[in-house]
């Protein structure tokens, strides 16, 4: 099973990614939450950034970090590296705790990228998107993807996370991130029930508002419990969600600036001086 996981992991992840992406893109056309502008140019830029990040990750895997993800978990398992490989624990419990710990790590990482100026300069490429749809989920600067790759690698080694748990986590992270960035109109009841467990489109849309206080909320990507537990959860009613402006004020709100939809501009954004500071995180001030 371990050999099969390692051999087929890229294909499994890619197939599931494409399948989820296509399904959500079709659903966005059928039940859109809001009208979108400049879809073609936004998609070209967002997907272009994702391709650039993938190429960089492959180069890193080739020359710097030859084993990552499932492969790293397999090596850790074979050599008894990490907490769950060093103690007697049920495989099922190790699996569940690994999923929980890795998701909590991504939540914490997200907050850190908002708190520190240097990291915010990189992460705001994601927030600069003037609209929100399934492609925003893959709109990350390659440097952010690279940093995340090393953070997850360190966590996998420290935990001794089971290889299957790493694979399932990566699939869930990609799938749910695409879901909660999608421009989907879900009913109030569905949103309320789903948001008890996972991050929904309504919940994450608040995080992409141009209002700084809203950006300092709803940091979760998969499970919603972290925001509720650490006081960063914020609700929004239907009126607020329908009128909410997405993006960053410094680039011209209400789509007055098209630069965030241009690939070269978006790629170079972390290296361009900006007078806008990172949105300082203040926990515990949001509505629970």
Rosetta blueprint (number, residue, H / E / L):
1 X L
2 X H
3 X H
4 X H
5 X H
6 X H
7 X H
8 X H
9 X H
10 X H
11 X H
12 X H
13 X H
14 X H
15 X H
16 X H
17 X H
18 X H
19 X H
20 X H
21 X H
22 X H
23 X H
24 X H
25 X H
26 X H
27 X H
28 X H
29 X H
30 X H
31 X L
32 X E
33 X L
34 X L
35 X L
36 X L
37 X L
38 X L
39 X H
40 X H
41 X H
42 X H
43 X H
44 X H
45 X H
46 X H
47 X H
48 X H
49 X H
50 X H
51 X H
52 X H
53 X H
54 X H
55 X H
56 X H
57 X H
58 X H
59 X H
60 X H
61 X H
62 X H
63 X H
64 X L
65 X L
66 X L
67 X L
68 X L
69 X H
70 X H
71 X H
72 X H
73 X H
74 X H
75 X H
76 X H
77 X H
78 X H
79 X L
80 X L
81 X L
82 X L
83 X H
84 X H
85 X H
86 X H
87 X L
88 X L
89 X L
90 X L
91 X H
92 X H
93 X H
94 X H
95 X H
96 X H
97 X H
98 X H
99 X H
100 X H
101 X H
102 X H
103 X H
104 X H
105 X H
106 X H
107 X H
108 X H
109 X H
110 X H
111 X H
112 X H
113 X H
114 X H
115 X H
116 X L
117 X H
118 X H
119 X H
120 X H
121 X H
122 X H
123 X H
124 X H
125 X H
126 X H
127 X H
128 X L
129 X L
130 X L
131 X L
132 X L
133 X L
134 X H
135 X H
136 X H
137 X H
138 X H
139 X L
140 X L
141 X L
142 X H
143 X H
144 X H
145 X H
146 X H
147 X H
148 X H
149 X H
150 X H
151 X H
152 X H
153 X H
154 X H
155 X H
156 X H
157 X H
158 X H
159 X H
160 X L
161 X L
162 X L
163 X H
164 X H
165 X H
166 X H
167 X H
168 X H
169 X H
170 X H
171 X H
172 X H
173 X H
174 X H
175 X H
176 X H
177 X H
178 X H
179 X H
180 X H
181 X H
182 X L
183 X L
184 X E
185 X L
186 X L
187 X L
188 X H
189 X H
190 X H
191 X H
192 X H
193 X H
194 X H
195 X L
196 X L
197 X L
198 X E
199 X L
200 X L
201 X H
202 X H
203 X H
204 X H
205 X H
206 X H
207 X H
208 X L
209 X E
210 X L
211 X L
212 X H
213 X H
214 X H
215 X H
216 X L
217 X L
218 X L
219 X L
220 X L
221 X L
222 X L
223 X E
224 X L
225 X H
226 X H
227 X H
228 X H
229 X H
230 X L
231 X L
232 X L
233 X L
234 X L
235 X L
236 X L
237 X L
238 X H
239 X H
240 X H
241 X H
242 X H
243 X H
244 X L
245 X L
246 X E
247 X L
248 X L
249 X H
250 X H
251 X H
252 X L
253 X L
254 X L
255 X L
256 X L
257 X L
258 X L
259 X H
260 X H
261 X H
262 X L
263 X H
264 X H
265 X H
266 X H
267 X H
268 X H
269 X H
270 X H
271 X H
272 X L
273 X L
274 X L
275 X L
276 X L
277 X L
278 X L
279 X L
280 X L
281 X L
282 X L
283 X L
284 X L
285 X L
286 X L
287 X L
288 X L
